[in-house]
Amino acid sequence: MKGRIHSIESFGTLDGPGVRMVVFMQGCPLRCKYCHNPDTWQVHGGEETSAEEIMAHFLKNRPFYTNGGITVSGGEPLLQVDFLIELFTLAKREGVHTCIDTSGATFHESERLDRLVELTDLVMLDLKHSDSAAHKELTGADNASILAFADFLAERNVPIWIRHVVVPTITDGEEHLLRLGEMIAKIKTARALDVLPYHTMGKEKYRALGMEYPLEGIPALPKDAAEKAKATILRGYRLAKRKNTQGE
């Protein structure tokens, strides 16, 4: 089986525990306004690569991945579930830690997805906006499938790392951040929270592709502002947990 691959990063340090090989899959159903890789959107782009080729690349550098593993990102990796099953089957035979970085936007229950989840050690789940209408405005789709996917993973006891990009004037409001914390508190297997500051490094890529940059004029978010946003999310998380405990 061949998968459509956009690119491979040999030594990623921000895509799961340890040093990892990150496989960026081709194709994505969302059109996030802050996406800095619009060249991953088209499902028929990229290069066709076999799972065996990817594993050979990983094993060649395995000494560097002692505390890491393989992360599939994108694009949206769950558009290619069958290929991921094949890749992760090979990875687990070698005792390699497996991670999926996903929006969860393509979620629907199936035996194939169940099989993939059985082979997955960690899911990094992007929660893009706590409000469904605002989520649709930001990405082109509401957040119902993403939240359903979080429940699906939690029911199967799959550890989840939450990721959230803070964009000035769009996802930096206190009400939204507190509500996001409340949502995370309901995800029983949530284990970590990464809050990422919006950056403008994708502008040149949009220009090169002849595309209009959707967030023209919105400045990059300072790192300290992202840290404050994370503190607000965690405050919402703790408040929700406290209410749940008192309710019990």
C-alpha positions as CSV (number, residue, x, y, z in Angstrom):
1,M,0.0,0.0,0.0
2,K,1.2,3.5,-0.8
3,G,0.3,6.6,1.2
4,R,0.4,10.2,0.0
5,I,3.1,12.0,1.9
6,H,3.8,15.7,1.9
7,S,7.1,15.5,3.6
8,I,9.1,13.9,6.4
9,E,10.9,15.6,9.3
10,S,13.7,13.3,10.6
11,F,14.2,14.9,14.0
12,G,11.1,16.5,15.4
13,T,11.0,17.6,19.0
14,L,7.6,19.3,19.3
15,D,5.3,16.4,18.0
16,G,5.1,14.1,21.0
17,P,7.5,12.7,23.6
18,G,11.2,12.6,22.8
19,V,12.8,13.0,19.4
20,R,10.5,11.8,16.7
21,M,10.3,11.1,13.0
22,V,7.3,13.2,11.8
23,V,5.4,12.1,8.7
24,F,3.3,14.9,7.2
25,M,0.4,13.3,5.3
26,Q,-1.1,14.9,2.3
27,G,-4.7,16.1,2.2
28,C,-6.9,18.0,4.7
29,P,-10.7,18.7,4.8
30,L,-10.3,21.9,6.9
31,R,-9.3,25.3,5.7
32,C,-8.0,26.8,8.9
33,K,-7.3,30.5,8.4
34,Y,-4.0,30.3,10.3
35,C,-2.8,27.2,8.5
36,H,0.8,27.7,7.4
37,N,0.9,24.6,5.1
38,P,-1.8,25.2,2.5
39,D,0.2,23.0,0.1
40,T,-0.9,20.0,2.2
41,W,-4.6,20.5,1.5
42,Q,-5.1,18.8,-1.8
43,V,-5.6,15.0,-1.3
44,H,-4.0,14.1,-4.7
45,G,-0.8,16.0,-4.0
46,G,2.4,14.8,-2.3
47,E,4.4,11.7,-3.2
48,E,3.3,8.1,-2.9
49,T,5.4,6.3,-0.4
50,S,5.1,2.8,1.2
51,A,5.0,2.1,4.9
52,E,8.1,-0.1,4.5
53,E,10.0,2.8,3.1
54,I,9.1,5.0,6.0
55,M,10.0,2.3,8.5
56,A,13.4,1.8,6.8
57,H,14.0,5.5,7.1
58,F,13.1,5.4,10.8
59,L,15.2,2.3,11.6
60,K,18.3,3.8,9.8
61,N,18.3,6.5,12.5
62,R,16.8,4.6,15.3
63,P,19.6,5.4,17.9
64,F,18.4,9.0,17.8
65,Y,14.8,8.0,18.7
66,T,15.5,6.1,22.0
67,N,12.8,8.1,23.9
68,G,10.7,9.1,20.9
69,G,9.0,7.4,18.0
70,I,6.9,8.1,14.9
71,T,4.2,10.9,14.7
72,V,1.9,11.2,11.7
73,S,0.7,14.7,11.1
74,G,-0.5,16.7,8.2
75,G,-2.6,17.8,6.5
76,E,-5.0,15.4,8.2
77,P,-3.6,11.9,8.7
78,L,-7.0,10.3,9.4
79,L,-7.9,10.7,5.7
80,Q,-5.5,7.7,5.1
81,V,-6.5,5.3,7.9
82,D,-5.7,2.1,6.0
83,F,-2.1,3.3,5.3
84,L,-1.7,4.4,9.0
85,I,-2.8,0.9,10.1
86,E,-0.1,-0.6,7.9
87,L,2.6,1.8,9.1
88,F,1.7,1.5,12.8
89,T,1.5,-2.3,12.5
90,L,5.1,-2.3,11.3
91,A,6.1,0.2,14.0
92,K,4.6,-1.8,16.9
93,R,6.4,-4.9,15.6
94,E,9.6,-2.9,16.3
95,G,8.4,-1.6,19.6
96,V,8.1,1.9,18.3
97,H,5.9,4.6,20.1
98,T,3.2,5.8,17.8
99,C,1.4,9.1,17.8
100,I,-1.3,10.8,15.6
101,D,-1.5,14.6,15.4
102,T,-5.0,15.3,14.1
103,S,-7.9,17.7,14.1
104,G,-10.4,14.8,14.4
105,A,-12.5,16.5,11.8
106,T,-13.0,13.3,9.7
107,F,-14.2,11.2,12.6
108,H,-16.8,8.5,12.1
109,E,-16.8,5.2,13.9
110,S,-15.6,2.2,12.0
111,E,-13.7,-1.1,12.5
112,R,-10.8,0.3,10.7
113,L,-10.5,3.3,13.0
114,D,-10.8,1.0,16.0
115,R,-7.9,-1.1,14.6
116,L,-5.8,2.1,14.2
117,V,-6.5,3.3,17.7
118,E,-5.4,-0.1,19.1
119,L,-2.0,0.6,17.4
120,T,-1.8,4.2,18.7
121,D,0.0,5.2,21.9
122,L,-0.9,8.9,21.9
123,V,-3.2,11.3,20.0
124,M,-2.4,15.0,19.8
125,L,-5.8,16.6,19.3
126,D,-6.2,20.1,17.9
127,L,-9.1,22.0,19.6
128,K,-9.4,25.0,17.4
129,H,-12.3,26.9,19.0
130,S,-14.7,26.2,21.8
131,D,-17.7,27.7,20.0
132,S,-19.1,25.7,17.1
133,A,-20.1,28.6,14.9
134,A,-16.8,30.4,15.5
135,H,-15.1,27.1,14.8
136,K,-16.8,26.9,11.4
137,E,-15.9,30.5,10.6
138,L,-12.2,29.7,11.4
139,T,-11.9,26.3,9.8
140,G,-14.8,25.7,7.4
141,A,-16.5,23.1,9.7
142,D,-18.0,23.0,13.1
143,N,-16.4,21.2,16.1
144,A,-19.0,18.4,16.6
145,S,-16.9,15.6,15.0
146,I,-13.8,16.7,16.9
147,L,-15.5,16.5,20.3
148,A,-17.1,13.2,19.3
149,F,-13.6,11.9,18.4
150,A,-12.3,13.0,21.8
151,D,-15.1,11.0,23.5
152,F,-14.3,8.0,21.2
153,L,-10.6,8.1,22.3
154,A,-11.4,8.5,26.0
155,E,-13.8,5.5,25.9
156,R,-10.9,3.4,24.6
157,N,-8.5,4.8,27.2
158,V,-6.2,6.5,24.6
159,P,-4.0,9.3,26.1
160,I,-4.7,12.7,24.5
161,W,-2.5,15.8,24.4
162,I,-4.6,18.8,23.6
163,R,-3.2,21.5,21.3
164,H,-4.7,25.0,20.8
165,V,-3.4,27.9,18.6
166,V,-4.1,31.3,20.1
167,V,-4.8,33.9,17.4
168,P,-5.2,37.6,18.3
169,T,-8.9,38.7,18.1
170,I,-10.0,35.2,17.2
171,T,-9.1,32.6,19.9
172,D,-7.6,34.9,22.6
173,G,-10.9,35.9,24.3
174,E,-11.2,35.0,28.0
175,E,-14.7,33.6,27.7
176,H,-13.5,31.2,24.9
177,L,-10.4,30.2,26.8
178,L,-12.4,29.4,30.0
179,R,-14.9,27.4,28.0
180,L,-12.1,25.5,26.3
181,G,-10.8,24.6,29.8
182,E,-14.2,23.3,30.7
183,M,-14.3,21.2,27.5
184,I,-10.9,19.7,28.3
185,A,-12.0,18.8,31.8
186,K,-14.6,16.5,30.3
187,I,-12.0,14.5,28.3
188,K,-11.1,11.8,30.7
189,T,-7.8,10.8,29.1
190,A,-6.5,14.3,28.5
191,R,-2.9,14.3,29.7
192,A,-1.3,17.5,28.5
193,L,-2.0,20.9,27.0
194,D,0.1,22.7,24.5
195,V,-0.9,26.3,23.8
196,L,0.8,27.6,20.6
197,P,1.2,31.3,19.7
198,Y,-0.1,32.2,16.2
199,H,2.7,33.1,13.8
200,T,2.9,34.6,10.3
201,M,5.5,32.4,8.8
202,G,3.1,31.0,6.3
203,K,2.6,34.3,4.5
204,E,5.3,33.7,1.9
205,K,4.0,30.3,1.1
206,Y,0.6,31.7,0.4
207,R,2.1,34.3,-1.9
208,A,4.2,31.6,-3.7
209,L,1.0,29.6,-4.3
210,G,-0.8,32.7,-5.6
211,M,-3.2,32.6,-2.6
212,E,-4.6,35.4,-0.5
213,Y,-3.4,35.2,3.1
214,P,-6.6,35.0,5.2
215,L,-5.3,36.7,8.3
216,E,-3.5,39.6,6.7
217,G,-3.0,42.4,9.3
218,I,-3.2,40.2,12.4
219,P,0.1,40.2,14.2
220,A,1.9,37.2,15.5
221,L,1.1,36.4,19.2
222,P,3.9,37.1,21.7
223,K,5.0,34.0,23.6
224,D,4.1,35.5,27.0
225,A,0.5,36.1,25.7
226,A,0.3,32.4,24.9
227,E,1.4,31.5,28.4
228,K,-1.3,33.8,29.8
229,A,-3.9,32.1,27.6
230,K,-2.8,28.7,28.8
231,A,-3.2,29.9,32.4
232,T,-6.7,31.0,31.6
233,I,-7.6,27.6,30.0
234,L,-6.2,25.8,33.0
235,R,-8.3,28.1,35.3
236,G,-11.4,27.0,33.4
237,Y,-10.3,23.4,33.6
238,R,-9.8,23.6,37.4
239,L,-13.2,25.3,37.9
240,A,-14.9,22.6,35.9
241,K,-13.2,19.9,37.9
242,R,-14.1,21.5,41.1
243,K,-17.8,21.8,40.1
244,N,-17.8,18.1,39.1
245,T,-16.3,17.1,42.4
246,Q,-18.8,19.1,44.4
247,G,-21.6,17.7,42.2
248,E,-20.6,14.2,43.2
